[in-house]
Amino acid sequence: MTYDLIIIGSGPAGYVAAIRAGQTGLKTLIIDKKYVGGMCLNWGCIPTKTYLESAKMMKKVRSAPEFGIAGIDLEALSFDWPQAVKRTDAVVAKLTRGIEFLWKKNGVEFIKAEARILSPTKVQADKRVFETKNILIATGSRPAPQNLFKDCLDLEDFSSLPELPQAPLIYGQGGNMVELAQFFSLIGSKPVILANRLPLMPYLDEALESFIQKKLKKDKIPVLLEAESEIKDGMIIHKGKEYPFDKVLNVSFRKAVLPAMDIELELENGFIKTDHSHKSSVQGIYAAGDVSGRAFLAHVSSAQAMEVIEAIQGIEPPAEERQYPINVYTDPELAQIGLTESQIKDKGVDYKVSQYPLTANGKALAEGTSEGYIRVLYETKYHEVLGVQIVSEHATDLISEAGILMELEGTTYDLARTIHAHPTISEIYMDAGKVE
Amino acid sequence: MRYIFKFPDIGEGLEEGKIIEWYVKKGQSIESGDALVKMETDKVVTDIPSPKSGILAVLYGGVGDTVKVGSALVEIDIPGVEGEAAVAQAQDKPEAPSQETVDEKDFAGVVGTMEIAGDGAYLPSGDEGRPVKSDAPKTRKALATPVARAMAKDYGIDINEVTGTGPAGRIMKKDIEGHSKSSASVNIHVPMPKASAEGRTRIEPLSQIRKTIAKNMLRSKQSTAHMSIMDEVEVSALVEGRARLNEALAEQGIRLSYLPFIIKAITLALKDHPILNAELDMENERIIYKNFYNIGIAMDTPEGLVVPIIKDADRKSLIELASDIKDLMSRSQERKLTLDDLRDGTFSITSYGSIGGYFGVPVIAYPQVAIFGIGRLTEKPIVKNHELAIGQILPISMSVDHRIVDGAEVSRFLNQVLAYLKEPLLLLAYEGGTQ
């Protein structure tokens, strides 16, 4: 028997591809060596957000008296890590069950085993060899190993910690690093950030980067640059100051996790090289998600996976780059879509920025979440919106409105003309759209 | 009560007009039928009369502003009309039929209604019960992104003619860009050159009339299969005959050009070749033959080309035709043509030779199917009775829509027209007959 498609890896690229393949009638087998849902569901997106939610809940409870809730002994508040993990496990279990159900419903077969690509048409797993017409590699990525610290954890180890560190050192870069640091800070630990480089999140607009650096400073989370620091006696020495730490969490730049292969695929900086329809250098083999090194975001991986299924069925994906939101689940959240200000400048487009603060938004004030703003970047000829950035407790959900607006090539006029319900945080779009 | 008068679709599926001049002021008392404003549409400059008597309460827009059809133009306070009567008057329904009549034979009608002077009266100019004009404006709004829409307007592109490549055929920015590249002749979007010291270029926005010409010319070339034929005719008899006629008519101050004779020859020949006075309705897969002969005459004006119509040219005498031409000519120069002067042509004539040029390849005034071009009358050596002689040669060029007009048919038509021009007395022989 020959499969139409064998997928290796069941993260947001692999599992989405499997469901879509099944729906469109492809005979599909998905293989994963560990857990259904991959990094995203088991250690990444979902678990970290549930932990963060617990931490943000703690912050809310601390501000309860301000909201008129009496009778809470703030001194007695403590973070129950095992309970937070238990809740997280329940959420993850529910989601993975959902995926397995959808695979089954769409006729997708699943094997939990380590896969090996023997040839472009043969994959070995669980001591069996499967024939296939196409292969999708969706094996994801892991933080690059580092030599600085003897002992360090990554996200995969995080949830199995029996108790949380008091002074964790978060080492690496990117949004994960800031999220984790804030998590520890919110539950009362003393995290330290040891950053590979600055800006912390180079893919974000400078405005957002600047906001989050100020926020970290305000929350007394030290941000130390690796190049300016040394490690001595279990401490970081930075500009003469000592920063003790008890555990190291590695969130360094990620490296592709490649499956075992008897064939040779062309790589680029260690990632599988793909063309715009996600074809690798070998006919019939595709790669999507982190392993192809294009974007390290679950939603982009899923979108790529959908394009792979279309490509297998002969539909070429659009040549132009697609818009996707970049979310950081900090406190408050950061979200961005489209071009950053410096990218617009580089393109030489005449543009303007309309910024509107949350302090002028009724709902935000009522909720006590008025820290933040929206920035709408638009070109001056037709007023087409080229980029949107939001800082808000709800930024990661709010950004979707900008997504559809930009997908439809909308303008500030459309924002201003669209009636937004009052009171809502989303009114900031309408307000920002009211430009001359 | 307050009556809101909206800029009416004065025909031809207009979308907007530009205010040239306000004749009235706020607070002024006006009578129904008084001209309110002079508007430049994409066809003409025309006065918009008030549909009501009353006092002008609000004037919308200043000189140079563009007003969309259906947008408020003025608000008129009508004294003494209150309550139910006011509501009734404000309804967009006619209260009494207009005294104007609708010319039933202009079957290639115009979509929409036309509001005319006369309290509450509307002149229907719709096409109920008539064949639907194939190029009637599409009623469905094209699916397009806001930026694509703005760009199309900017580039002077009819968005309905653009193929969308977005989801569900949505027209995206790149589709407009692609379209503007493929139809370079209407691509008025040039990158704005930075003002340079040399001033080597000058940027001038297109007038409504120029936009319309551009659109119509391109549409004609893209929608029809142009085929042209050229010939020469020896018209000594016509030259002589016309000179004698003009002599005889001089006392009455009448002077005929060659054009009335040519119109006469053409309308007579059209009756024998109805396909050249027809229209192709591809949508409904049929041909619409027209039993009326409205001849468009291409005229050069300072703003650009206009093609006003001589209505029922077949029923007019040479003198009447000459008078019509003179009238249209002077009104076209003064931009006083009305929409009525411009619509429902069935065949067109262009006499480029009056300025210069021998042969040409005229562009059909779509959806018409033929245009007759007249070159410069020239003295040339001819062979007559086996001897060289001096002839009066009139070069002619004709373009037809080869989709429905075959080459043989054009030749037969031309033979007839040229025979009439060669021997103008023949015009008399057939004039008034029941053929």
Interface residues (C-beta under 8 A of the other chain):
Chain A: E320 Y382 E384 L408 E409 G410 T411 Y413 D414
Chain B: T145 P146 V147 A148 A150 M151 D154 R170 M172 K173 K174
